């Protein structure tokens, strides 16, 4: 019942020939296939979100919180990725995909 009056109100909000866009709404020109796929995050963004609080922005560790990662970058890829995905000791698992874990590892090796 409320939808019909709302539709009439919104028709006056856009210029002639334009569709009304709500604030923070996704752009209407993106395809449905793109919209259904999650946005790919960079290794740096993932590291900053999940790792930097304990291991530091430069991977040098945070005293009494998390160890340095610098000496661990020489470990085999699968061991590091496995630790990210499954956790180890007091480190929890990180809710990311294997591809994202690889991106984080690449970021760490390039920047630390």
C-alpha positions in Angstrom: 0.0 0.0 0.0 2.9 2.3 0.8 4.9 1.4 -2.3 2.6 3.1 -4.7 2.7 6.6 -3.1 6.5 6.1 -2.6 6.9 5.4 -6.3 5.0 8.6 -7.2 7.1 10.6 -4.8 10.4 9.3 -6.3 9.4 10.0 -9.9 9.7 13.7 -9.1 13.2 13.3 -7.7 15.1 12.7 -10.9 15.5 14.9 -13.9 13.5 13.8 -17.0 15.1 10.7 -18.5 17.2 9.9 -15.4 16.7 7.1 -12.9 16.7 8.0 -9.2 19.7 6.8 -7.3 19.5 6.4 -3.6 22.6 7.6 -1.6 25.2 4.7 -1.3 23.4 2.6 -3.9 25.6 0.6 -6.3 26.0 2.1 -9.7 23.3 0.8 -12.1 25.7 0.5 -15.1 27.6 -2.5 -13.6 26.6 -5.9 -15.0 24.9 -8.5 -12.9 27.9 -10.8 -13.2 30.2 -8.2 -11.7 27.8 -7.4 -8.9 27.5 -11.0 -7.9 31.3 -11.5 -7.5 32.9 -10.3 -4.3 35.3 -7.3 -4.7 38.9 -8.5 -4.8 41.0 -7.1 -2.0 44.7 -6.4 -2.2 47.2 -8.3 -0.1 48.0 -5.0 1.6 44.3 -4.3 2.5 43.9 -7.8 3.9 47.2 -7.6 5.9 46.1 -4.2 7.4 42.7 -5.6 8.3 43.7 -8.9 9.9 47.4 -8.9 10.6 48.8 -5.5 11.4 47.3 -5.1 14.8 49.3 -8.0 16.2 52.3 -8.2 13.8 52.8 -4.5 13.1 52.4 -2.4 10.0 55.9 -3.5 8.8 55.7 -7.1 10.1 58.1 -6.4 12.9 55.7 -7.6 15.6 54.1 -5.9 18.5 55.6 -6.5 22.0 53.5 -8.8 24.1 51.0 -9.2 21.3 52.4 -10.8 18.2 55.8 -11.9 16.9 57.8 -10.5 14.1 57.0 -12.1 10.7 60.3 -11.1 9.1 62.2 -14.3 9.9 59.1 -16.4 9.0 59.0 -15.2 5.4 61.6 -17.8 4.5 59.2 -20.6 5.4 57.6 -22.5 2.5 54.5 -20.9 1.0 52.2 -23.7 2.0 53.2 -23.5 5.7 52.6 -19.7 5.8 49.3 -19.9 3.9 48.2 -22.8 6.1 48.9 -20.8 9.2 46.9 -17.9 7.9 43.9 -20.2 7.0 44.0 -22.5 10.0 45.7 -20.5 12.7 48.6 -21.7 14.9 49.1 -21.5 18.7 47.4 -18.3 19.9 47.0 -17.0 16.4 43.4 -17.4 15.1 42.6 -18.5 11.6 41.8 -15.6 9.2 38.5 -15.8 7.3 40.1 -15.3 3.8 40.4 -17.5 0.7 43.6 -19.3 -0.4 44.0 -16.7 -3.2 43.7 -13.9 -0.7 46.2 -15.6 1.6 48.6 -15.8 -1.4 48.1 -12.1 -2.0 48.9 -11.3 1.6 52.1 -13.5 1.4 53.1 -11.7 -1.8 52.6 -8.4 -0.2 54.6 -9.3 2.8 57.5 -10.6 0.8 57.5 -7.5 -1.4 57.3 -4.9 1.3 59.0 -6.4 4.4 
